[in-house]
């Protein structure tokens, strides 16, 4: 695990999307880290200054689901918040079950009845059965919905809301939790590293010879609302799709001496999961539990665009595969002094 240690002031949590803070989507701050530990500070709409012709940006095109639902067991009148975590191969879902009410009261989050066999009613004809606890991540339960496929997706969009943590000031609409290029529904939380891109900026980068590829990795929950469990960073299983076109672009870029820059830690995990011993990315569809730390030798990725990560986040372990802790530590301390904002609506960090 990482030994990066810093205290994050509450004031540096991005409580609202940039557009609701008087900024353009691409107007957030950008901290640029070189592999030598050097830092530069800019705005995201000037990212082209730190890229060069022949580079390839790889995006995660997964769309965010309204993955928080309210369901009630009619036999006991017990109501729960259901947070989708991962869709299983058989169509069931692993979910986090939380007692409805004040989720900041840690002793009450899991104090209400939860048991296999409970039938939850979400309204509008959608029900689900709680099957069993997950063997690997004990806070998760397997849930079988009464609907599947597009019918279930339709009901989720009618009944669900985006998962929201306490630092977010209001229940913002789902559109605020989407990247402009997202097209394949499946992530329960936003793959937020690419949120600041606009169509205008993407077009501008294309004009400058910077190419783009899309893969898909459906992100899972970032928190199980259990501090002890979260600190263990249990490896969640996430579904990915690497198309033939994307694999060809990535391999060609590396052959021609360009840099492959992952937009988000999800892209790093997906590409490193399918890269062979010759660092060639394969066309693939599967699930990954890959954990990347300083001991991992990166094969497919040369750079990373990512958000600012909390002290306890497993993403910091992944960052140490790009930069050692003794270079990340002063950079993060500088970002705090410069009042960078954290979390999904916050500022960004480019490592090249």
PATOR-143303 format. One line per 2 residues: number of its first residue (from 1); their letters; for each residue y, z, x of C-alpha. Coordinates in pm, 1 decimal, m for minus. Example, Ala and Ser with C-alpha at 12.3 -4.5 7.8 and 13.67 -1.06 7.14 Angstrom:
2
1) AS) m450.0,780.0,1230.0; m106.0,714.0,1367.0
This chain:
352
1) XX) 0.0,0.0,0.0; 361.8,m50.5,106.0
3) XX) 563.9,223.4,272.2; 895.2,86.2,151.0
5) XX) 1093.3,384.4,26.3; 1427.4,386.8,m150.7
7) XX) 1596.9,554.3,m444.5; 1712.2,319.4,m717.9
9) XX) 2015.3,448.4,m911.5; 1986.1,416.0,m1290.0
11) XX) 2317.5,228.9,m1286.6; 2151.2,m67.5,m1112.4
13) XX) 1918.6,m148.6,m1402.0; 2014.0,m475.6,m1571.7
15) XX) 2041.9,m355.2,m1930.1; 2120.3,m694.4,m2084.9
17) XX) 2078.1,m1065.7,m2008.9; 2352.7,m1212.2,m1784.6
19) XX) 2477.3,m1419.3,m2079.5; 2553.5,m1094.4,m2262.5
21) XX) 2727.9,m954.3,m1954.8; 2981.9,m1237.2,m1930.0
23) XX) 2788.1,m1445.9,m1676.8; 2623.0,m1784.9,m1691.8
25) XX) 2244.1,m1779.6,m1673.8; 2266.2,m1899.4,m1312.0
27) XX) 2559.8,m1672.6,m1223.3; 2352.5,m1376.7,m1100.1
29) XX) 2360.0,m1262.4,m737.6; 2123.5,m1403.7,m477.0
31) XX) 2019.3,m1221.5,m160.6; 1866.1,m1456.2,96.6
33) XX) 1629.5,m1311.1,358.2; 1520.0,m1501.8,664.1
35) XX) 1180.2,m1432.4,818.7; 1374.9,m1265.3,1102.9
37) XX) 1514.4,m1011.2,856.6; 1864.4,m1162.4,845.1
39) XX) 2045.7,m1134.8,511.3; 2301.3,m1350.1,335.0
41) XX) 2462.4,m1282.8,m2.5; 2549.2,m1555.2,m250.5
43) XX) 2528.2,m1655.3,m616.1; 2221.8,m1815.8,m763.5
45) XX) 2407.0,m2134.2,m858.3; 2451.4,m2192.1,m483.5
47) XX) 2080.8,m2174.2,m401.4; 2092.9,m2535.6,m282.7
49) XX) 2269.0,m2411.6,33.4; 1945.8,m2241.4,139.9
51) XX) 1704.5,m2521.5,50.1; 1659.4,m2857.8,219.6
53) XX) 1534.6,m3206.2,128.4; 1156.2,m3212.6,129.6
55) XX) 1120.4,m2857.7,m3.2; 908.7,m2804.5,m315.1
57) XX) 984.7,m2538.9,m575.2; 672.7,m2433.4,m769.2
59) XX) 743.6,m2285.9,m1113.3; 529.3,m2086.6,m1355.6
61) XX) 560.1,m2272.9,m1685.8; 407.3,m1995.8,m1899.4
63) XX) 609.1,m1903.1,m2209.4; 665.4,m1540.6,m2305.8
65) XX) 497.5,m1415.5,m2622.8; 648.1,m1162.3,m2865.7
67) XX) 371.5,m930.7,m2745.4; 466.2,m598.4,m2910.0
69) XX) 330.6,m543.1,m3263.2; 329.6,m256.5,m3512.3
71) XX) m4.9,m192.6,m3679.4; m129.9,82.3,m3913.2
73) XX) m476.6,220.0,m3986.0; m472.7,238.8,m4367.0
75) XX) m748.4,500.4,m4380.8; m553.7,756.5,m4175.8
77) XX) m194.5,629.4,m4217.5; m174.5,634.6,m3836.8
79) XX) 57.3,364.4,m3700.8; 51.5,232.8,m3345.2
81) XX) 254.3,3.7,m3123.5; 18.9,m258.9,m2984.9
83) XX) 122.4,m424.1,m2658.0; m83.8,m727.3,m2567.5
85) XX) m205.5,m713.7,m2206.7; m454.2,m998.5,m2142.5
87) XX) m635.1,m1255.0,m2353.3; m1009.5,m1250.8,m2285.8
89) XX) m1235.1,m1554.0,m2252.6; m1396.0,m1477.7,m2592.1
91) XX) m1057.1,m1478.2,m2769.5; m1021.9,m1100.3,m2794.2
93) XX) m731.4,m922.1,m2626.4; m697.9,m622.1,m2400.6
95) XX) m408.8,m418.9,m2539.9; m214.7,m102.5,m2471.2
97) XX) m202.0,129.3,m2773.5; 98.3,361.6,m2804.1
99) XX) 183.9,615.9,m3071.5; 471.6,490.9,m3280.9
101) XX) 785.6,690.1,m3214.3; 985.5,791.4,m2908.1
103) XX) 797.1,633.7,m2618.6; 1010.1,826.9,m2368.6
105) XX) 824.5,1146.4,m2463.2; 536.1,1100.0,m2221.6
107) XX) 320.7,1371.3,m2376.0; 328.9,1193.9,m2714.2
109) XX) 260.5,831.4,m2613.3; m117.1,867.2,m2643.5
111) XX) m146.7,1176.2,m2865.0; m216.6,1000.2,m3197.1
113) XX) m563.3,890.8,m3317.7; m710.7,597.1,m3122.7
115) XX) m1078.5,518.2,m3149.6; m1323.3,231.7,m3156.5
117) XX) m1374.4,97.9,m3507.1; m1018.7,153.9,m3629.8
119) XX) m887.1,m132.3,m3842.0; m519.3,m210.4,m3790.2
121) XX) m309.1,m394.5,m4047.1; m2.4,m575.9,m3916.0
123) XX) 104.8,m730.2,m4247.0; 121.1,m1093.1,m4361.3
125) XX) m258.3,m1117.6,m4356.1; m307.8,m1025.0,m3989.8
127) XX) m553.2,m744.7,m3912.8; m749.8,m637.5,m3606.1
129) XX) m1038.2,m411.9,m3509.8; m1025.5,m178.6,m3208.2
131) XX) m1353.2,m245.6,m3027.1; m1375.5,m26.4,m2716.2
133) XX) m1189.7,104.0,m2412.7; m1171.3,m122.9,m2111.0
135) XX) m1410.7,m21.7,m1832.9; m1166.5,m92.6,m1548.7
137) XX) m825.3,10.3,m1684.1; m882.3,313.2,m1909.4
139) XX) m549.8,290.0,m2095.3; m643.2,m52.5,m2232.2
141) XX) m854.6,m122.4,m2540.5; m1026.9,m442.5,m2651.0
143) XX) m892.0,m569.9,m2982.2; m1033.9,m846.1,m3203.3
145) XX) m777.8,m1011.9,m3431.1; m865.6,m1162.1,m3769.3
147) XX) m700.1,m1488.2,m3660.9; m728.0,m1701.2,m3347.9
149) XX) m564.7,m1999.8,m3178.2; m245.9,m2143.2,m3326.2
151) XX) m284.4,m1934.6,m3643.5; m265.2,m1616.2,m3434.8
153) XX) 25.8,m1752.9,m3229.5; 215.8,m1825.9,m3550.3
155) XX) 163.2,m1469.4,m3675.9; 265.0,m1319.7,m3342.1
157) XX) 594.7,m1507.4,m3360.1; 648.3,m1390.5,m3717.5
159) XX) 556.6,m1025.8,m3660.2; 596.8,m949.2,m3291.1
161) XX) 884.8,m863.5,m3060.8; 925.0,m896.6,m2684.3
163) XX) 797.8,m596.9,m2490.2; 1101.9,m384.8,m2406.8
165) XX) 1134.9,m99.8,m2159.1; 1379.5,189.1,m2180.4
167) XX) 1632.5,43.7,m1934.7; 1698.9,m254.0,m2167.3
169) XX) 1987.6,m160.4,m2395.6; 1895.5,m356.7,m2710.4
171) XX) 1609.1,m554.5,m2869.8; 1721.2,m895.6,m2743.4
173) XX) 1585.0,m1211.5,m2908.2; 1276.7,m1377.4,m2760.8
175) XX) 1485.2,m1671.3,m2632.8; 1641.3,m1439.9,m2375.4
177) XX) 1291.1,m1378.6,m2236.7; 1216.7,m1747.7,m2173.1
179) XX) 1280.8,m1968.6,m1873.1; 1432.4,m2307.8,m1963.0
181) XX) 1121.1,m2493.5,m1841.8; 852.7,m2270.8,m2002.7
183) XX) 609.5,m2466.0,m2220.8; 263.3,m2299.3,m2238.4
185) XX) 258.3,m1977.4,m2448.0; 61.3,m1690.9,m2298.3
187) XX) 261.1,m1441.0,m2089.9; 309.0,m1097.0,m2240.2
189) XX) 611.6,m1036.4,m2014.3; 856.6,m1293.6,m1882.0
191) XX) 779.7,m1461.3,m1547.7; 1138.2,m1370.3,m1468.6
193) XX) 1195.9,m1508.3,m1117.4; 1285.5,m1849.2,m1262.5
195) XX) 1505.2,m1723.3,m1543.6; 1831.2,m1810.7,m1366.7
197) XX) 1752.9,m2181.9,m1339.2; 1943.2,m2412.6,m1574.9
199) XX) 1868.3,m2778.7,m1647.2; 2190.6,m2872.2,m1470.8
201) XX) 2089.3,m2683.2,m1156.2; 1737.9,m2831.2,m1162.1
203) XX) 1886.2,m3181.7,m1189.4; 2124.2,m3108.9,m903.0
205) XX) 1838.6,m2990.5,m679.7; 1636.1,m3301.5,m765.5
207) XX) 1932.8,m3518.2,m663.4; 1934.9,m3339.8,m327.2
209) XX) 1571.5,m3426.4,m255.3; 1421.2,m3092.1,m354.8
211) XX) 1108.3,m3154.2,m559.6; 956.9,m2948.5,m842.6
213) XX) 600.6,m2870.4,m953.7; 470.1,m2659.2,m1241.2
215) XX) 161.6,m2438.4,m1259.3; 71.6,m2179.0,m1523.3
217) XX) m22.4,m1814.5,m1480.7; m10.2,m1596.7,m1791.3
219) XX) 138.8,m1265.5,m1681.3; 2.2,m930.7,m1795.3
221) XX) 167.6,m594.0,m1850.1; 378.6,m452.8,m1567.3
223) XX) 334.7,m94.0,m1689.8; 65.3,98.9,m1874.0
225) XX) 322.6,372.0,m1958.9; 115.8,614.4,m1750.5
227) XX) 279.6,703.7,m1418.5; m42.3,806.9,m1243.7
229) XX) m222.7,488.6,m1349.6; 73.9,263.5,m1266.9
231) XX) 89.1,408.0,m914.5; m272.1,303.4,m858.5
233) XX) m174.8,m62.0,m924.3; m504.6,m156.5,m1090.8
235) XX) m566.9,m528.1,m1045.8; m526.4,m698.7,m1380.5
237) XX) m707.2,m1025.9,m1446.1; m463.8,m1308.6,m1517.9
239) XX) m542.5,m1660.0,m1635.2; m409.3,m1958.2,m1435.7
241) XX) m406.4,m2339.4,m1452.3; m332.1,m2562.8,m1150.5
243) XX) m304.3,m2928.7,m1250.5; m406.3,m3219.6,m1030.1
245) XX) m44.5,m3336.0,m1016.2; 79.1,m2994.8,m898.9
247) XX) m195.3,m2961.8,m637.4; m117.4,m3308.4,m501.4
249) XX) 255.0,m3231.4,m474.3; 191.7,m2902.3,m295.6
251) XX) m53.3,m3052.0,m46.2; 168.0,m3354.8,18.5
253) XX) 472.0,m3133.0,79.5; 288.4,m2933.7,343.8
255) XX) 148.7,m3248.3,507.2; 500.6,m3390.9,534.0
257) XX) 647.2,m3073.4,684.1; 830.0,m2949.7,374.8
259) XX) 831.0,m2591.5,255.2; 642.2,m2476.3,m53.9
261) XX) 857.0,m2211.6,m222.5; 699.3,m2007.8,m499.8
263) XX) 927.9,m1917.2,m789.0; 785.1,m1573.9,m862.1
265) XX) 504.3,m1354.4,m737.7; 282.1,m1498.7,m1012.8
267) XX) 297.4,m1838.8,m843.8; 204.7,m1683.7,m508.2
269) XX) m101.7,m1516.4,m660.2; m212.7,m1832.9,m838.0
271) XX) m175.1,m2064.2,m537.5; m326.2,m1821.9,m288.3
273) XX) m621.0,m1779.2,m526.7; m708.1,m2150.3,m511.6
275) XX) m614.4,m2242.7,m152.2; m917.4,m2331.3,59.8
277) XX) m978.8,m2247.0,427.3; m773.1,m2552.5,528.0
279) XX) m476.4,m2428.3,318.5; m523.0,m2705.8,64.3
281) XX) m454.1,m2611.4,m298.6; m726.5,m2708.8,m543.0
283) XX) m700.7,m2825.9,m901.9; m836.8,m2528.6,m1092.5
285) XX) m849.7,m2320.9,m1407.7; m964.8,m1962.5,m1386.2
287) XX) m873.6,m1596.7,m1366.9; m752.6,m1401.7,m1068.0
289) XX) m739.9,m1038.1,m963.0; m606.9,m1122.4,m617.5
291) XX) m402.4,m843.6,m459.3; m171.1,m961.7,m181.9
293) XX) m53.8,m718.9,85.9; 65.0,m734.8,447.3
295) XX) m296.8,m793.1,552.4; m310.4,m1120.5,356.4
297) XX) m245.2,m1433.7,560.7; m48.9,m1672.5,339.3
299) XX) m203.1,m2020.1,325.6; m32.6,m2213.4,46.2
301) XX) 318.5,m2067.7,27.2; 607.2,m2073.0,277.7
303) XX) 880.5,m1900.2,78.9; 940.7,m1691.0,m231.0
305) XX) 1208.8,m1652.5,m495.7; 1167.4,m1320.7,m672.9
307) XX) 1352.7,m1044.8,m854.0; 1441.4,m702.9,m715.3
309) XX) 1138.8,m472.6,m735.9; 1119.6,m99.3,m801.8
311) XX) 998.2,141.7,m530.9; 658.7,189.9,m700.6
313) XX) 599.2,m176.1,m790.5; 291.5,m355.9,m659.6
315) XX) 513.4,m660.5,m607.3; 659.5,m486.7,m302.7
317) XX) 314.1,m494.1,m145.9; 310.1,m870.2,m200.5
319) XX) 651.8,m906.5,m34.5; 511.9,m752.5,283.9
321) XX) 296.4,m1063.9,324.3; 625.5,m1250.0,383.8
323) XX) 825.8,m985.8,571.0; 722.3,m659.6,738.8
325) XX) 843.6,m331.1,592.6; 1085.9,m272.1,881.5
327) XX) 1274.8,m586.7,775.2; 1244.6,m537.1,398.5
329) XX) 1364.6,m175.8,407.0; 1717.8,m242.0,541.6
331) XX) 1751.6,m548.2,316.0; 1674.5,m344.7,3.5
333) XX) 1908.6,m67.6,115.0; 2180.0,m329.6,160.7
335) XX) 2111.0,m471.3,m186.3; 2164.5,m122.5,m331.8
337) XX) 2495.0,m86.3,m144.5; 2596.9,m431.5,m273.6
339) XX) 2518.0,m322.9,m633.6; 2245.1,m577.0,m699.3
341) XX) 2084.1,m535.0,m1041.9; 1710.9,m480.5,m1090.3
343) XX) 1449.1,m584.0,m1349.8; 1396.2,m900.2,m1553.9
345) XX) 1763.0,m963.7,m1634.0; 1881.9,m873.9,m1285.6
347) XX) 1963.2,m1041.6,m954.3; 1733.8,m1239.9,m726.7
349) XX) 1600.8,m1250.2,m373.5; 1503.5,m1565.7,m181.7
351) XX) 1277.0,m1529.3,122.5; 1261.1,m1845.3,336.7
